[in-house]
């Protein structure tokens, strides 16, 4: 009887040890899968500044630029993707003062692109918002490195609502992370005006995007969206 008990005990210990080992391997594999990250890290923005509303115009609309950055995140080229002639130059001048972080591949900084779309969001107290819908013309230029990296694209947009009873004006710059399914999933205010930043964020949450791609594969990436809130006091 004693030998039988000893044998059963040894079997139990071996079984328990095997179960613990299997559980540990399963947890380790799950942990490895959970912490798996993409080898590509997209370019981002670290600081922004005011975008001046051009003098002697109350035009509204959108301007889109493509910034080509080198491996040190310095701007090498600015390409106009959506042009609104009374407004475009103000955005081009402003972005030269902004700072960025470079993209990296397998931990090594690489040249890449990041797009900036600016909404000139005029408001007329006598007649409400200029328009809540915003039709964006197709991009006027070809992305220089689309076979390697294509930034996310805006496919549906709207103007932001102006806060009730507010006389605030100014620029809001948002760093928006667009996920692999094309959804805006993170919003960070890089530059803002307290009463207006939330309105800008609320608007972008309703926008639609196409996904960024790296060598044809969807990746998460940043897009910079700015709103210039301007009141028409006439």
C-alpha positions in Angstrom: 0.0 0.0 0.0 2.8 2.4 0.8 4.6 1.7 -2.5 1.3 2.4 -4.4 0.8 5.7 -2.5 4.4 6.8 -3.2 3.9 6.0 -6.9 0.6 8.0 -7.0 2.3 10.9 -5.3 5.2 10.9 -7.8 2.7 10.9 -10.6 0.8 13.8 -9.1 4.0 15.8 -8.6 5.1 15.1 -12.2 1.6 16.1 -13.5 1.5 19.3 -11.4 5.0 20.3 -12.6 4.0 19.7 -16.2 0.9 21.8 -15.8 2.8 24.6 -14.2 5.4 24.5 -17.0 2.7 24.5 -19.7 0.9 27.4 -18.1 4.1 29.4 -17.9 4.9 28.8 -21.6 1.3 29.9 -22.5 1.6 33.1 -20.5 5.0 33.9 -21.9 3.7 33.4 -25.5 0.7 35.5 -24.8 2.9 38.2 -23.3 5.2 38.1 -26.3 2.2 38.5 -28.6 0.7 41.4 -26.6 3.9 43.4 -26.6 4.7 42.8 -30.3 5.2 46.2 -31.9 5.6 47.4 -35.4 9.2 48.0 -36.6 8.0 51.3 -38.1 7.4 54.5 -36.0 5.9 57.3 -37.9 7.0 61.0 -37.9 5.3 63.2 -35.4 5.1 66.8 -34.2 6.6 68.2 -31.0 5.7 71.9 -31.2 3.5 74.3 -33.3 2.6 78.0 -33.3 -0.1 80.4 -34.4 -1.2 80.5 -38.1 -2.1 84.0 -39.0 -5.4 84.6 -40.8 -4.5 86.6 -43.9 -5.2 90.3 -43.7 -8.1 91.7 -45.8 -9.8 88.3 -46.3 -12.5 86.4 -44.6 -12.2 83.3 -46.8 -12.9 79.9 -45.3 -11.8 76.5 -46.6 -9.0 74.0 -46.3 -5.2 73.9 -47.1 -3.3 70.7 -47.1 0.5 70.4 -47.2 2.8 67.5 -47.3 6.0 68.0 -45.4 9.0 65.9 -46.4 11.3 65.4 -43.3 14.8 64.0 -43.3 16.2 61.6 -40.7 16.7 64.5 -38.3 13.1 65.7 -38.7 14.1 68.9 -40.6 11.8 70.0 -43.3 13.3 69.4 -46.7 10.3 70.1 -48.9 6.8 71.5 -48.6 4.3 70.3 -51.2 0.8 71.9 -51.6 -1.8 69.1 -51.8 -4.9 71.3 -51.4 -4.6 75.0 -52.4 -6.7 77.9 -51.3 -4.7 80.9 -52.8 -5.7 83.5 -50.2 -4.8 81.2 -47.3 -2.1 78.8 -48.4 0.9 81.1 -47.8 0.0 81.6 -44.2 0.2 77.9 -43.5 3.4 77.5 -45.5 5.0 80.3 -43.4 3.8 78.9 -40.1 5.0 75.3 -40.5 8.6 76.5 -41.0 8.7 77.3 -37.3 7.2 74.0 -36.1 9.3 71.1 -34.8 9.0 67.4 -35.5 10.2 63.9 -34.6 11.6 61.7 -37.3 10.2 58.5 -38.5 12.2 55.4 -37.6 12.5 51.9 -39.0 13.8 49.2 -36.7 14.9 51.9 -34.4 16.9 53.8 -37.0 15.7 57.4 -38.0 14.6 57.6 -41.6 13.3 60.2 -44.0 9.5 60.3 -44.2 6.4 62.5 -44.8 3.8 64.0 -42.6 0.7 65.9 -43.8 -0.8 69.1 -42.4 -4.4 70.1 -43.1 -5.6 73.5 -41.9 -9.2 74.5 -41.7 -9.9 78.2 -41.8 -13.0 78.2 -39.7 -14.7 81.6 -40.0 -17.8 82.4 -37.9 -20.4 85.1 -38.5 -22.4 85.9 -35.4 -25.2 87.4 -37.5 -25.6 84.2 -39.6 -24.1 81.4 -37.6 -21.2 79.2 -38.9 -20.1 79.8 -42.4 -20.9 76.1 -43.2 -20.8 72.9 -41.2 -20.1 70.7 -44.3 -16.7 70.9 -45.9 -16.0 69.5 -49.3 -12.3 68.7 -49.8 -11.0 68.8 -53.3 -8.9 65.8 -54.3 -5.2 66.2 -53.6 -3.5 68.2 -56.4 -0.1 66.4 -56.2 1.3 62.9 -56.1 3.0 61.6 -53.0 6.7 61.3 -53.8 7.3 58.0 -52.0 3.9 56.4 -52.1 5.3 53.0 -52.8 7.1 53.1 -49.5 5.0 55.2 -47.1 1.7 56.8 -47.7 0.4 59.1 -44.9 -3.3 58.8 -43.8 -5.7 60.8 -46.0 -8.9 62.8 -45.0 -11.9 61.4 -46.9 -14.7 63.3 -45.0 -14.4 66.5 -43.0 -16.5 69.3 -41.4 -16.0 72.7 -39.9 -15.9 73.0 -36.1 -18.8 74.5 -34.2 -18.0 77.8 -32.6 -18.5 77.8 -28.7 -21.7 79.5 -27.7 -21.2 83.0 -26.3 -17.5 82.9 -27.0 -15.5 85.7 -28.6 -12.3 83.7 -28.7 -10.2 83.5 -31.8 -7.0 81.8 -32.7 -5.3 78.6 -33.8 -5.7 75.0 -32.6 -3.2 72.4 -33.8 -4.0 68.7 -33.2 -1.8 65.7 -33.5 -4.2 63.0 -34.6 -3.2 59.3 -34.6 -5.1 57.3 -37.3 -5.2 53.6 -36.6 -4.7 50.7 -39.0 -8.5 50.6 -39.6 -8.6 54.3 -40.6 -10.2 55.5 -37.4 -8.9 58.6 -35.5 -8.0 57.0 -32.1 -5.8 59.5 -30.3 -5.9 63.3 -30.1 -3.2 65.5 -28.7 -3.4 69.3 -28.6 0.0 70.7 -29.6 -1.1 74.3 -29.7 -4.5 75.7 -28.7 -6.9 78.2 -27.3 -8.8 76.8 -24.3 -12.4 77.5 -25.4 -11.7 76.3 -28.9 -9.5 73.2 -28.6 -12.4 70.9 -27.5 -14.6 72.1 -30.4 -11.8 71.3 -32.8 -11.3 67.8 -31.3 -15.1 67.1 -31.4 -15.2 68.0 -35.1 -12.2 65.7 -36.0 -13.8 62.8 -34.1 -16.5 62.8 -36.8 -14.1 62.8 -39.7 -13.2 59.8 -41.9 -9.7 58.8 -43.0 -8.0 56.4 -45.3 -5.3 54.3 -43.6 -1.6 55.0 -43.9 0.4 52.3 -45.6 4.0 51.2 -45.5 5.0 49.1 -48.5 1.3 48.5 -49.1 0.6 47.3 -45.6 -1.7 49.4 -43.2 0.1 51.1 -40.4 -0.8 53.6 -37.6 0.4 57.1 -38.4 0.0 60.8 -37.5 -1.8 63.5 -39.3 -1.6 67.2 -38.2 -4.9 69.0 -38.3 -5.2 72.7 -37.5 -8.2 75.0 -37.1 -8.0 78.8 -37.4 -11.0 80.2 -35.7 -11.9 83.6 -36.9 -14.9 85.8 -36.2 -16.6 87.9 -38.8 -17.6 91.0 -36.8 -19.2 92.9 -39.7 
